[in-house]
Amino acid sequence: MPKTVQIRNIDDEIYAAIHRHAAAIGISVPELLRREVIRCAAHPTVEEWLERTRRRKSAVTTEQIIEVLDELRGQWPDG
């Protein structure tokens, strides 16, 4: 069942910016915020993303990555 969310204490400047964004694409503020919430919910949290990437195996080693980066960067300046 759909839920209703109420957001309080939004500064006038922030609301005006949200209103401008909504108007620019021809939708209402509630519709803009609904779309943004859906977009936000579709993305994993940082923790979820890190967990997924930790489980992924790679055929490329750390040493190979460093070697390619060194080639791209070129010689290190003498320090």
N, C-alpha and C positions, 0 to 999 in steps of 0.2 A: 504494500500500500504506500503511495507517495506520501512524503513528509513535507511539512512546511518549516522553513528556517527563518528566524528573524535576526537581523544584525543590528546591533545598537551602537551608539556612540561613534558614528562615522563623521569625521570632520567635514565641514562644508566644502573645503577645497577638494577633498578626496571624492565626495559625492559628485561634485561638479565635473571632475575629470571622468568618472565612470559614466555620467550622463552624456558627456561629449562623445565618449567611445561608442556608447550604445546608439546615439543619434547618427553617428558617422556611418554605421552599418545598417541603420534602419530598423533597429529593434528597441524594445523597452529595457530599462535598467534591470528589472527582475529577470527578463529573458537572458540578458548578457551575463548576469551573475549565475543563473542556472547553468548556462553553457560552460562557464568557467569552473564551477563546482564539478560538473561531469568530467571536464578535461583534467582537473586536478586529481579526481578519484581514479582516473584511468592510469595514472603514473604510479609506479611502485615507490615506496619510501626509500630513502637512502639505504637503510638497513636491508630491505628486501632486495634491492638491486645488488648490493655488495654480496649478499648470500648467494644470489644466482650466479654472479660472475666468479665467485670462489669455486663453485662446483664445476665450472667449465674447464675442460682440459684443452691445452694448446700444444700444437706441434712445434711452435716457435719457443726457443729457450730465451731466458733473460740475457744470456751472453750474446745471442744473435741480435737481439733488439739493441743492445748497447753498441755492438759493432756497426750496425746500420746507422744509428744515431751519430756515432763518431765520424762515419763517412760523410754524412750529410752536413755536419757542423764544420768539418775541415779541421785543420791544425789548431791546437790550443795555443794561445799566445804565451810567450815566455813570461813567467811571473817572477 
